[in-house]
């Protein structure tokens, strides 16, 4: 009887599932951030180079 109750408690415990869900959300957010940085990185770098050129009058 005790084993049956322990098995039922184990099967109804969802705390591990919640941790996995949070882990998946963190991984998805990190992937979106990597894609955003790769996409916008070149544009931001060009903008900084343009500002640097206008301030110093020389090209890097």
Backbone bond lengths (Angstrom), bond angles and torsions (degrees), N, CA, C in turn:
res aa  C-N    CA-C-N  psi(-1)  N-CA   C-N-CA  omega(-1)  CA-C   N-CA-C  phi
1 X - - - 1.440 - - 1.530 111.54 -
2 X 1.333 115.42 -42.62 1.459 119.94 -179.59 1.536 110.56 -64.67
3 X 1.317 116.94 -39.37 1.457 121.14 179.37 1.515 110.87 -64.12
4 X 1.320 116.05 -39.07 1.462 120.49 179.59 1.529 110.49 -63.86
5 X 1.334 116.07 -41.43 1.466 120.51 179.54 1.536 110.45 -67.47
6 X 1.320 117.39 -40.26 1.469 120.90 178.28 1.525 110.67 -63.80
7 X 1.322 117.35 -40.77 1.459 121.20 178.34 1.523 110.70 -65.00
8 X 1.330 117.13 -41.39 1.467 120.97 178.43 1.521 110.73 -63.48
9 X 1.341 116.67 -42.53 1.467 120.25 177.85 1.528 111.11 -63.55
10 X 1.318 116.49 -40.44 1.460 120.53 -179.96 1.520 110.97 -64.08
11 X 1.326 116.97 -43.62 1.467 120.64 -178.10 1.525 112.61 -71.02
12 X 1.322 117.73 -26.33 1.466 120.00 -179.14 1.533 112.33 -90.07
13 X 1.322 117.90 -8.97 1.466 121.52 -179.72 1.520 109.41 -74.22
14 X 1.343 116.93 121.20 1.465 121.52 -177.30 1.522 112.71 -112.56
15 X 1.313 119.19 12.06 1.463 120.69 -177.55 1.521 111.50 -65.91
16 X 1.314 118.32 -35.13 1.457 120.65 177.30 1.510 112.21 -67.48
17 X 1.330 116.61 -37.59 1.459 120.84 178.23 1.524 110.41 -63.54
18 X 1.318 117.11 -38.64 1.459 120.79 178.97 1.526 110.31 -64.01
19 X 1.315 117.38 -41.98 1.457 120.81 179.13 1.525 110.68 -63.13
20 X 1.309 116.73 -39.90 1.468 120.15 178.47 1.519 110.14 -65.68
21 X 1.321 117.33 -40.85 1.471 120.28 178.37 1.531 110.98 -61.83
22 X 1.320 117.20 -43.74 1.462 120.16 177.72 1.526 110.73 -63.59
23 X 1.305 117.02 -39.40 1.457 120.57 177.47 1.519 112.02 -61.94
24 X 1.328 116.39 -41.80 1.472 120.08 177.85 1.519 111.44 -65.20
25 X 1.337 117.43 -38.99 1.462 119.82 178.25 1.521 111.14 -64.58
26 X 1.327 117.28 -42.16 1.467 120.98 179.06 1.529 109.98 -63.17
27 X 1.329 116.95 -41.61 1.468 120.47 178.90 1.520 110.81 -63.92
28 X 1.325 117.53 -40.58 1.464 120.86 179.29 1.523 111.12 -65.84
29 X 1.320 116.88 -42.46 1.469 120.34 178.03 1.520 110.64 -63.00
30 X 1.326 117.43 -41.36 1.465 120.91 178.56 1.521 110.77 -63.64
31 X 1.328 117.13 -40.74 1.469 120.19 178.93 1.522 111.13 -64.28
32 X 1.318 117.40 -41.10 1.472 120.76 177.94 1.521 110.24 -64.07
33 X 1.326 117.26 -39.51 1.462 120.13 178.91 1.524 111.38 -64.99
34 X 1.325 117.67 -40.46 1.466 120.95 178.74 1.517 110.24 -63.21
35 X 1.324 116.95 -44.65 1.475 120.32 179.50 1.526 110.30 -63.16
36 X 1.336 117.40 -41.85 1.464 120.47 -179.83 1.524 111.33 -63.94
37 X 1.318 117.01 -42.85 1.464 120.22 -179.51 1.523 110.37 -66.19
38 X 1.336 116.65 -42.14 1.467 118.83 179.01 1.522 111.15 -64.84
39 X 1.335 117.10 -38.09 1.457 121.17 -178.60 1.524 111.49 -71.11
40 X 1.314 116.75 -45.31 1.462 120.61 -175.29 1.521 113.39 -90.23
41 X 1.313 118.10 -12.01 1.455 121.17 -175.70 1.519 113.51 -58.47
42 X 1.306 117.23 -46.35 1.460 120.79 -179.97 1.515 112.27 -64.78
43 X 1.310 116.66 -40.28 1.465 121.07 179.89 1.520 111.18 -65.14
44 X 1.313 116.79 -43.86 1.466 120.57 179.47 1.521 110.00 -66.22
45 X 1.319 117.76 -41.04 1.463 121.11 178.76 1.531 110.58 -61.66
46 X 1.311 117.03 -43.46 1.471 120.83 177.93 1.521 110.86 -61.98
47 X 1.312 117.03 -41.13 1.467 120.32 179.35 1.523 110.91 -62.98
48 X 1.336 117.67 -43.90 1.460 120.38 178.67 1.529 111.34 -65.38
49 X 1.320 117.47 -38.26 1.464 119.84 177.57 1.521 111.00 -65.08
50 X 1.324 117.61 -38.49 1.466 121.48 178.11 1.525 110.21 -63.72
51 X 1.316 117.09 -45.18 1.462 120.75 178.98 1.527 110.14 -63.51
52 X 1.326 116.91 -42.88 1.457 121.14 179.24 1.525 110.94 -61.48
53 X 1.316 116.65 -42.23 1.464 120.67 179.28 1.525 111.18 -63.40
54 X 1.320 116.43 -41.88 1.470 119.42 -179.27 1.529 111.80 -69.62
55 X 1.338 116.64 -32.75 1.471 119.06 179.68 1.521 111.08 -75.67
56 X 1.328 117.15 -47.27 1.465 119.79 -174.77 1.518 113.13 -90.88
57 X 1.295 117.98 -21.34 1.465 120.73 -179.56 1.517 112.59 81.53
58 X 1.330 118.38 6.26 1.465 121.26 178.76 1.523 109.26 -127.23
59 X 1.299 116.48 155.95 1.454 120.61 176.98 1.522 108.91 -92.06
60 X 1.320 117.02 143.45 1.483 119.08 -178.67 1.510 112.06 -69.79
